[in-house]
Amino acid sequence: MKTGLQIKEALQMQLDVQKTLHEQLEIQRNLQLRIEEQGKQLRMMFDQHHKTNTSSSGHDPTEDNHPCEDTSVQS
């Protein structure tokens, strides 16, 4: 049978693990937000670059497919 001290130690260990997991989750959330923000910035940079290149070449950008869009038909 477990003593009161053993139970207390087990509960403390569980609390420590939960605290660590919570901290890791917060870090993951922050990293995910940073990744999403960088993705938005990259998209804006790509769109601006694409717009600049197509306007300087006289090419109509509406004729191009967006590089992230798959316009092929799968059968």
C-alpha positions as CSV (number, residue, x, y, z in Angstrom):
1,M,0.0,0.0,0.0
2,K,1.3,3.5,-0.9
3,T,2.1,5.8,1.8
4,G,0.8,9.4,1.9
5,L,4.3,10.6,1.0
6,Q,4.4,8.4,-2.1
7,I,1.0,9.7,-3.2
8,K,2.2,13.3,-2.6
9,E,5.3,12.7,-4.7
10,A,3.3,11.1,-7.5
11,L,0.9,14.0,-7.6
12,Q,3.8,16.5,-7.6
13,M,5.4,14.7,-10.5
14,Q,2.1,14.7,-12.4
15,L,1.8,18.5,-11.8
16,D,5.3,19.0,-13.0
17,V,4.6,17.0,-16.2
18,Q,1.4,18.9,-16.8
19,K,3.2,22.2,-16.3
20,T,5.9,21.2,-18.8
21,L,3.3,20.0,-21.3
22,H,1.5,23.3,-21.0
23,E,4.7,25.3,-21.6
24,Q,5.5,23.2,-24.7
25,L,2.0,23.8,-26.0
26,E,2.3,27.5,-25.6
27,I,5.7,27.4,-27.5
28,Q,4.1,25.4,-30.3
29,R,1.2,27.9,-30.5
30,N,3.6,30.8,-30.8
31,L,5.7,29.0,-33.4
32,Q,2.6,28.2,-35.4
33,L,1.6,31.8,-35.3
34,R,5.0,32.9,-36.5
35,I,5.0,30.3,-39.3
36,E,1.6,31.5,-40.5
37,E,2.7,35.2,-40.4
38,Q,5.9,34.3,-42.3
39,G,3.7,32.5,-44.8
40,K,1.6,35.6,-45.3
41,Q,4.7,37.7,-45.8
42,L,6.1,35.3,-48.3
43,R,2.8,35.2,-50.2
44,M,2.8,39.1,-50.3
45,M,6.4,39.2,-51.4
46,F,5.7,36.6,-54.1
47,D,2.6,38.4,-55.3
48,Q,4.4,41.7,-55.4
49,H,7.3,40.2,-57.3
50,H,4.9,38.5,-59.7
51,K,3.0,41.7,-60.2
52,T,6.2,43.7,-60.8
53,N,7.5,41.2,-63.3
54,T,4.3,40.9,-65.3
55,S,3.7,44.6,-65.4
56,S,7.2,45.4,-66.5
57,S,7.1,42.8,-69.3
58,G,3.7,44.0,-70.6
59,H,2.4,40.5,-70.0
60,D,-1.2,40.2,-68.9
61,P,-1.1,38.5,-65.4
62,T,-4.7,37.4,-65.7
63,E,-3.6,34.8,-68.3
64,D,-1.3,33.1,-65.8
65,N,-2.2,30.4,-63.4
66,H,-1.3,31.0,-59.8
67,P,1.7,28.8,-58.9
68,C,0.0,27.4,-55.8
69,E,-3.2,26.5,-57.7
70,D,-3.5,23.2,-59.4
71,T,-5.6,23.7,-62.5
72,S,-5.1,20.2,-63.9
73,V,-8.0,17.9,-64.1
74,Q,-7.5,14.6,-62.3
75,S,-9.3,11.5,-63.6
